[in-house]
Amino acid sequence: KQWYQRRVAITAGTYKQRYYTPVEVGNHSSSKDLWVSFLGKVYDLTPLATKYTGNILLKPILSAGGKDISHWFNVNGTSVQPTQTDSTTCTPDTLTRSLSSIHTPETFASGETDEDSEKSDFDPQIRTHIDSKTGCEVAHTPQGRFIHIPPPYPSASWANDFGTPWWKDETYCIGHLSCKTRKIRIINTLTSQEHTVEVCGEETLEEILNRFYKYNEHAASYTWKYNGENLVMTKTLEQNGVKDEDDDFYELNFNEEDWLPAIHIYFNDDLTEA
């Protein structure tokens, strides 16, 4: 009954995806469907692009559609010279911290998220530099000045009545960029069909199940197992003992695609799905 209630909640539209892969972000790169990621979060800037259609200051943002733009921002709130390699990266420590904040069954059921606690601490700052002509600190935008960035010099045409700059406006934020993605094989023991799915390391099995609906709309009517053991759907793959061995395979010069972990799903025949 509890599992059925979760399935009903998802189909009723209450499920909200928390993590996205870089590939998912990259699929949204047009002016009418514009996503970017920065500092570990994913933003849907489509409303912004619609609002400023035709504005020359929108061009750098359009060019960055579907990409990570963490290098546009200061690191730890300090003013540093930007480099392409300063973008937020994933380390075992950062993934461990991410996994430690995964929802428990209680928080998943209540709908609580870790986003609320982050909002007060998240304050992205555009990189700055000292203008050689004026000696003033101004935004460093080698990609070109963009929406809500003031001109480097006083201008009567500049209007600052837009409110919150888009990079600080959490209404555009739709989730987190995965710190580490991985691929798994999901094998249907009833039909012998096999699908390779890229998932986020921070996702629970319930969230991975939600990804799998595009391959099997009856996925909730299956028991998910790994090495013959039932998987706990409110836990992540790592927490279920499904280790991510990509780095080991790389060091051994193995093709990790040949050694993807296999999740077997068994049909319950419980008529959860009509």
N, C-alpha and C positions, 0 to 999 in steps of 0.2 A: 504493500500500500504506500509506504514512504517513497519508494522508487517511482511509482506511478504518479504521485503528487509532484515529484521533481520534474517528470516528463511533461506533465500538464503545464507546469509553470513555464517551461522552456517554450512549448508550442504556443502558449498564450502571449508570448512576446516579452516576458519579464526577464529573460536571460540577457545579460549584457557582457559581451566579450571583453575580457580584461587585457589580454596580451595579443600582440600582432607580430608577425615575422617581417623582416625587411622585404621579402617578396610581396607580401600583402600590401605593404605601403607603396611599393614600386608600381603596383597595378593601378594606382590612382594618381595620374600625372598630367591630367588635362585641366583646362580652365574651368570645365564644368564638373569636374570630379578631382579635387586637388587635396592631396594629403602630403604632409611632411612629418618628419620626426626630429626631435632634438632633446638632448639631455635625458634620454630614456623614456620620453613620452611621445605619443602619436597625436597629431592634430589634423582635423578635417577643416581645411581653410576654404572650402567651396563657397560658403556664405561670404567670406571676405573677398574672394575673387569676383563674385557676383556684384557685390556692393561697389567695388572699384574698377569695374570693367572699363577699359579704355584709358585708364590712368597709367602713365609711363612708369610710375613708381611700383607698379604691380609686376613689371617684367622680371626682376630678379627672383621674385617668389614663384612665378610661373616656371621659370627655368629650373628651379629647385624642386618642382613637383615630383613626388614619389621618392625623394632622397632624404638622407639624414643631414641636417644643417647644424649639428652641434658646434661646428667650428665657427659659427657666427657669434657664439656667446663666450663670455668670460668663463674661466675655470675657477670654481670656488669663490666667485664674486670678485676676483682680482683682475686688474687690467693688464693683459699680456698681449704680446704680438701673436696674431693668429697663424696657425699652421694647419694644413689639411689633416695631419696625423693626430691632432689633439682631440678628435671626436671621442665621445664616451665609448669605452670598450668594455668587454666582459672579461673578468678574471674568475678563477675558482672561488675567490673570496666574495666577489659581488654576487655570483650566482647563489652561493650559500646563504647570503643575506636575503636575497630575493625569495629563496625557497623557505626560509624561516618565517616569512610573512604570509605564506599560503594560508588560505582560509581553512579553518577547522570545520567539521560538519555543522557545528552550531552557528558559526558566522556565515557559512554558505547558506544555511536555511534562513537566517535572519536577514540576509541581503546586505550585511555590513561589508565595507571594503576598507582597504588600507589607504585609499586615496584621500579620505577626509583628513587623516593625520598628516599627510604630506603637503596638503595645500598651503598650510601656514608657513612651511619651511621652503617651499619652492618659489624662488624669486629670480628668474632668469634675467641676466644683464647682458646687453649687447656689448661686444668688444669695443674698446676705445683705443685711441692713440692721440699723441700730441701733434696738432696741426703745425707744420713747419712755418707757416706764414703768420698765424695769429698767436701761437703759443698756447692755444686753448685745447682742452681735452674734448674730442669729438668722436662720434661713432666711426668705427673702422669698417667700411663696407667696400672692399675691393671688388665685390660682385656688382656694385652699383647701389646707390641709395634706394631704399624700398619704403613701402607704406609705413607711416608713423615715425619715420626717422627724420628729425629736423635737418634743414640745410646747414652746412658748416659755417655759413655767414648769415647775418641778419637779413631777413627777407619779408617784405610786406605781404607776400602771397602765402606765407606759411600760417596755417590755422591749426592750433593745438587744442581744439574743442572736441576731439574725437573720443575723449574718455580714456579707457584703458587700452594701452597698446596691444596689438593682437597676440604678441608672444607672452603676455602676462594674463591674457583672457582665458580662463579655464573652461569657458563654455565651448571653446573649440576643441578641447582635449577629449579624445574618445577612448583612450587607454594607454597602455605602456608598450614600449618596444621591447621585445624579448631580449634578455641578456645573452641567451644561448638557445639556438634552435637545434633540433635533431630530427632525424627521419626514423620512422618505424614501419614495419609491415603489419597490416591487419588482415588476418586470414579468416574467412568465413567457413567454418567447418560444415555448414549445411549446403552451401553452393560451391565450395572450393574456390571461390573468388578471392583474389589477393590484391590489396591496394597498398601502395607506398604513400605515406602521409607525412608531411613536414609539420611538426608541432613545436610549441614553445616549452622550454624546460621547466618553466614556472607553472604550467597548467596542470590542473588536476585531471584525472581520467574522465570525470564528468564533462569537463571542458573539451577534452579530446574527442569524446563521444559526440559532442555538439558539432565539431568539425566533420565528423564521419557521416553526418546525416546526408550530405550531398551524394554519398556513395550508396547509402542504405537508409531509407527513411524509417525502417523498423529497428534501427540500431539499439533502441532502448529495450527491446524484447530479447536481448542476448546477454549471456553471462560472459564477462571478459576475463581471460586467464593468461598467465605467463608461466611457462614451464609447469603447467598442470595445476598451478595455484590460482585461486580466485583473487582478482585484483580489487583493492579497496578504492572505490570510485571517487572518494573525497580526498585522495592522496595523489601526489605526483608520481611520475614514472620512477624517479630516483627513490622516493619514499616507499615505493612498492618493490624495490630491489631490481628494477630494470636499469642497469647502469649504462651511462653514456661513455662509450669507449672509443669515440672518434679520435681523440688525441693519441691513444695507444696504437690504434691502427695506422695513424699517420707516421708515428715513429718507427713502426715495423714495416713501413712501405706497403701496407695492405690497402686494397680498395675497400673503404668502409661500406660502399654500396653492396658489397657481396656479403657483409656480415651484419646486416641490420637486424635488431631484435624483432622477434615475431610475437605478436599478440594474437591469440586465437579466441574467436568469439563463438559461443554455442547458443543456438536458438532455444529459448525457454518454452515456446509453444504455450504462452500464457494469455494470449489474446490482448496484450497491452496495446498493440497496434491493430486496429481493425482493417 
